[in-house]
Amino acid sequence: MALTNKLIAYTITGPGLNPGSGEEATSMLEKFISQIVGVLTISAVIFFVIQIILAGYGFISSQGDEKKMETNRSKLTNGVLGLFIVVIALGLGSLLAKLLGIDNPMDLEQIFTSMGL
């Protein structure tokens, strides 16, 4: 009786994500990163707008107290500066992507393909 080597293919099943092709993994990573960046951007904008509103309310309720006005002036400055930084970061990211020839900076599949990976 001769022994033969047979290659047996097993499939992995179970809870969680099933392994698939590299393209599927890249598109899942792309979607995940895109969602994280989107949520963080929206959260930052909402946070800084609330800070600006609270600083304005603080100005109204300070009743001429110089210390309270200075604190609220600082809050207002920080809120406007933070909002400005978020908008500039989005614009700069988009500009850099266009200069590098990337139509969609979150399209990791296209980036990996252009890099030869």
C-alpha positions as CSV (number, residue, x, y, z in Angstrom):
1,M,0.0,0.0,0.0
2,A,1.5,3.3,-1.1
3,L,1.2,6.4,0.9
4,T,0.2,9.5,-1.1
5,N,0.4,13.1,0.0
6,K,-2.9,14.8,-0.4
7,L,-3.4,18.5,0.1
8,I,-6.5,19.1,2.0
9,A,-8.1,22.6,1.9
10,Y,-9.7,23.8,5.1
11,T,-12.0,26.8,5.4
12,I,-11.9,28.9,8.6
13,T,-15.3,29.6,10.0
14,G,-16.4,31.2,13.3
15,P,-17.4,34.5,14.8
16,G,-16.0,37.7,13.5
17,L,-14.7,38.5,10.1
18,N,-13.9,35.7,7.7
19,P,-10.6,36.0,5.8
20,G,-11.0,37.0,2.2
21,S,-9.0,38.4,-0.6
22,G,-6.6,41.2,-0.2
23,E,-8.9,43.6,-2.1
24,E,-11.7,43.0,0.3
25,A,-9.4,43.6,3.3
26,T,-8.1,46.9,1.7
27,S,-11.6,48.2,1.0
28,M,-12.6,47.3,4.6
29,L,-9.6,49.2,6.0
30,E,-10.3,52.1,3.7
31,K,-13.9,52.3,4.9
32,F,-12.8,52.0,8.5
33,I,-10.2,54.8,8.3
34,S,-12.6,57.0,6.3
35,Q,-15.3,56.6,8.9
36,I,-12.8,57.3,11.8
37,V,-11.6,60.5,10.1
38,G,-15.1,61.6,9.3
39,V,-16.3,61.0,12.9
40,L,-13.3,62.8,14.4
41,T,-13.7,65.8,12.0
42,I,-17.4,66.2,12.8
43,S,-16.7,65.8,16.5
44,A,-14.0,68.4,16.4
45,V,-16.2,70.9,14.6
46,I,-19.1,70.3,17.0
47,F,-16.7,70.7,20.0
48,F,-15.2,73.9,18.8
49,V,-18.6,75.4,17.9
50,I,-19.9,74.6,21.4
51,Q,-16.8,76.2,22.9
52,I,-17.5,79.4,20.9
53,I,-21.1,79.4,22.0
54,L,-20.2,78.9,25.6
55,A,-17.6,81.6,25.4
56,G,-20.2,84.0,24.0
57,Y,-22.6,83.1,26.8
58,G,-19.8,83.7,29.3
59,F,-19.3,87.2,27.9
60,I,-22.9,87.9,28.3
61,S,-23.1,86.6,31.9
62,S,-19.7,88.1,33.0
63,Q,-21.4,91.4,34.0
64,G,-18.3,93.4,33.4
65,D,-16.0,91.3,35.6
66,E,-12.6,91.7,34.1
67,K,-11.3,88.3,35.2
68,K,-14.4,86.5,33.7
69,M,-14.1,88.5,30.5
70,E,-10.5,87.5,30.1
71,T,-11.2,83.8,30.7
72,N,-14.0,83.9,28.1
73,R,-11.9,85.8,25.7
74,S,-9.3,83.0,25.9
75,K,-12.0,80.4,25.4
76,L,-13.3,82.2,22.4
77,T,-9.9,82.6,20.9
78,N,-9.1,78.9,21.5
79,G,-12.5,77.8,20.0
80,V,-12.0,79.9,16.8
81,L,-8.4,78.8,16.5
82,G,-9.4,75.2,16.9
83,L,-12.1,75.4,14.3
84,F,-9.7,77.2,11.9
85,I,-7.1,74.4,12.4
86,V,-9.7,71.7,11.6
87,V,-10.8,73.5,8.4
88,I,-7.2,74.2,7.3
89,A,-6.2,70.6,8.0
90,L,-9.0,69.3,5.8
91,G,-8.1,71.7,3.0
92,L,-4.4,70.9,3.2
93,G,-5.0,67.2,3.2
94,S,-7.2,67.6,0.1
95,L,-4.6,69.9,-1.6
96,L,-1.7,67.5,-0.9
97,A,-3.8,64.6,-2.3
98,K,-4.5,66.5,-5.5
99,L,-0.8,67.6,-5.9
100,L,0.2,63.9,-5.5
101,G,-2.3,62.9,-8.1
102,I,-4.6,61.0,-5.7
103,D,-8.2,61.6,-6.5
104,N,-9.5,60.2,-3.3
105,P,-7.0,60.2,-0.4
106,M,-9.0,57.5,1.4
107,D,-8.8,55.1,-1.6
108,L,-6.1,52.9,-0.2
109,E,-6.6,50.3,-3.0
110,Q,-5.6,52.9,-5.6
111,I,-2.6,54.1,-3.5
112,F,-1.3,50.5,-3.0
113,T,-1.8,49.7,-6.7
114,S,0.1,52.8,-7.8
115,M,2.9,51.9,-5.4
116,G,3.0,48.4,-6.9
117,L,1.9,46.6,-3.9
